[in-house]
Amino acid sequence: MYNNFPTIPLFVAVVESGSYSRAAERLNITKSAVSKRISQLEDELGIRLIQRTTRHISLTEAGERYYEYVSQALSFAQQGVDAVAELQGEPRGKLKITAPMSFGVRHIAPFLTEFLQRYPHIELDLQFEDRMVDLVSEGYDLAIRIGHLTDSNLIAKRLVTCHSVLCASPEYLAQHPAPTEPADLTHHNCIKYSYFRGGSEWTFCKSNKEFKVLPKGNMSVNNSEAIRRVLLSGLGIGQLPTFIVGKDVQEKRLVPIMSPYALPVHAVYAVYPVRKHLPQKVSLFIEFLNEKYGQTLPYWDKGIFS
């Protein structure tokens, strides 16, 4: 029975990833190796754990019961590794992080050299992408997320406030009178962010009253950096976070519009799975970002809101 132990991480990865191929990618082995070792595990246990079809996998009753126990064992084992690593003095080990593309490139990547020079035994594995990843199933230690959080199975630590601004280029405004109230936006080319979790409407607030407008335009983009570029080219009006366009506003390449109307204020969060003890490498990275961003006004908002 002890021969099963080395296969436990592989079995858990298959269940959490939902497929053999994703588990293979996560563990950096071949799909055939995953299939072979799961089959060996089932042979040793004398019972089928996973039902396999050409499209998906599902756990048998035995598989569900087995996963319930071994997933907890694996979690405790990893926490034990982290605890021992902390006793070695310097923090060490792989730290897997996911963050939104634009925020990660602009406000995480520039500081990574300094972080690794400070903690040379930590190995960073960063994925910058705008899709919402599953931290547990994809094996992430930490995620940087912006806006409303819905997953109650994760712990979120607020890093800094996230402001947004409605803006356009001086060239666009020279040809189109600037809107003064939300209803005016129906006469403008509005560039929309297709991953916006607040819905399709743009929301504004003035004198404790909320105003909503459905933006109309000839472009919808799933990347904020792309929206910034088309705004700079004079295509239309966009709503973007200041961590992307703060410098453009400061240097007047983009002009804030409808300033009396406030946009919803969000926050940047560090999000991580529930654990009895937070690994030192995770807490150190969170502290490092707090150090860089500040507790009140982040550097990208200075000159705009200060």
ChimeraX attribute file (.defattr): number of C-alpha atoms within 10 A of each C-alpha:
attribute: neighborCount
match mode: 1-to-1
recipient: residues
	/A:1	7
	/A:2	5
	/A:3	8
	/A:4	14
	/A:5	12
	/A:6	11
	/A:7	15
	/A:8	18
	/A:9	16
	/A:10	20
	/A:11	25
	/A:12	20
	/A:13	25
	/A:14	24
	/A:15	20
	/A:16	19
	/A:17	20
	/A:18	16
	/A:19	17
	/A:20	24
	/A:21	17
	/A:22	17
	/A:23	26
	/A:24	20
	/A:25	14
	/A:26	16
	/A:27	16
	/A:28	9
	/A:29	12
	/A:30	13
	/A:31	16
	/A:32	12
	/A:33	12
	/A:34	21
	/A:35	17
	/A:36	10
	/A:37	16
	/A:38	22
	/A:39	16
	/A:40	14
	/A:41	22
	/A:42	15
	/A:43	12
	/A:44	12
	/A:45	12
	/A:46	9
	/A:47	13
	/A:48	16
	/A:49	23
	/A:50	20
	/A:51	11
	/A:52	12
	/A:53	8
	/A:54	5
	/A:55	6
	/A:56	10
	/A:57	15
	/A:58	15
	/A:59	16
	/A:60	14
	/A:61	12
	/A:62	13
	/A:63	18
	/A:64	14
	/A:65	12
	/A:66	16
	/A:67	19
	/A:68	12
	/A:69	10
	/A:70	16
	/A:71	18
	/A:72	12
	/A:73	14
	/A:74	15
	/A:75	14
	/A:76	14
	/A:77	12
	/A:78	13
	/A:79	17
	/A:80	14
	/A:81	13
	/A:82	19
	/A:83	15
	/A:84	11
	/A:85	17
	/A:86	15
	/A:87	9
	/A:88	9
	/A:89	8
	/A:90	13
	/A:91	18
	/A:92	17
	/A:93	14
	/A:94	12
	/A:95	17
	/A:96	18
	/A:97	22
	/A:98	24
	/A:99	23
	/A:100	19
	/A:101	16
	/A:102	18
	/A:103	22
	/A:104	18
	/A:105	13
	/A:106	13
	/A:107	17
	/A:108	16
	/A:109	12
	/A:110	11
	/A:111	13
	/A:112	14
	/A:113	11
	/A:114	11
	/A:115	16
	/A:116	13
	/A:117	10
	/A:118	10
	/A:119	16
	/A:120	14
	/A:121	14
	/A:122	17
	/A:123	14
	/A:124	15
	/A:125	12
	/A:126	17
	/A:127	15
	/A:128	18
	/A:129	16
	/A:130	18
	/A:131	12
	/A:132	12
	/A:133	14
	/A:134	14
	/A:135	19
	/A:136	17
	/A:137	17
	/A:138	17
	/A:139	18
	/A:140	19
	/A:141	20
	/A:142	24
	/A:143	24
	/A:144	22
	/A:145	21
	/A:146	19
	/A:147	16
	/A:148	12
	/A:149	13
	/A:150	7
	/A:151	10
	/A:152	9
	/A:153	10
	/A:154	15
	/A:155	14
	/A:156	20
	/A:157	14
	/A:158	16
	/A:159	23
	/A:160	20
	/A:161	19
	/A:162	19
	/A:163	19
	/A:164	19
	/A:165	23
	/A:166	19
	/A:167	25
	/A:168	27
	/A:169	24
	/A:170	19
	/A:171	17
	/A:172	20
	/A:173	18
	/A:174	10
	/A:175	9
	/A:176	13
	/A:177	11
	/A:178	20
	/A:179	16
	/A:180	13
	/A:181	14
	/A:182	18
	/A:183	13
	/A:184	12
	/A:185	19
	/A:186	14
	/A:187	13
	/A:188	16
	/A:189	18
	/A:190	22
	/A:191	23
	/A:192	25
	/A:193	19
	/A:194	14
	/A:195	16
	/A:196	15
	/A:197	10
	/A:198	11
	/A:199	10
	/A:200	15
	/A:201	14
	/A:202	18
	/A:203	17
	/A:204	19
	/A:205	15
	/A:206	12
	/A:207	8
	/A:208	8
	/A:209	8
	/A:210	12
	/A:211	16
	/A:212	13
	/A:213	15
	/A:214	14
	/A:215	20
	/A:216	16
	/A:217	16
	/A:218	10
	/A:219	15
	/A:220	14
	/A:221	14
	/A:222	14
	/A:223	18
	/A:224	24
	/A:225	17
	/A:226	13
	/A:227	24
	/A:228	22
	/A:229	12
	/A:230	17
	/A:231	24
	/A:232	21
	/A:233	15
	/A:234	17
	/A:235	20
	/A:236	23
	/A:237	31
	/A:238	24
	/A:239	23
	/A:240	21
	/A:241	19
	/A:242	19
	/A:243	18
	/A:244	19
	/A:245	25
	/A:246	22
	/A:247	18
	/A:248	15
	/A:249	20
	/A:250	15
	/A:251	11
	/A:252	12
	/A:253	17
	/A:254	25
	/A:255	21
	/A:256	18
	/A:257	19
	/A:258	16
	/A:259	13
	/A:260	12
	/A:261	20
	/A:262	19
	/A:263	20
	/A:264	15
	/A:265	11
	/A:266	15
	/A:267	16
	/A:268	19
	/A:269	22
	/A:270	22
	/A:271	22
	/A:272	21
	/A:273	18
	/A:274	13
	/A:275	12
	/A:276	9
	/A:277	10
	/A:278	15
	/A:279	20
	/A:280	16
	/A:281	24
	/A:282	18
	/A:283	12
	/A:284	14
	/A:285	18
	/A:286	19
	/A:287	12
	/A:288	15
	/A:289	17
	/A:290	15
	/A:291	11
	/A:292	13
	/A:293	16
	/A:294	13
	/A:295	12
	/A:296	9
	/A:297	14
	/A:298	17
	/A:299	14
	/A:300	17
	/A:301	21
	/A:302	12
	/A:303	12
	/A:304	13
	/A:305	8
	/A:306	6
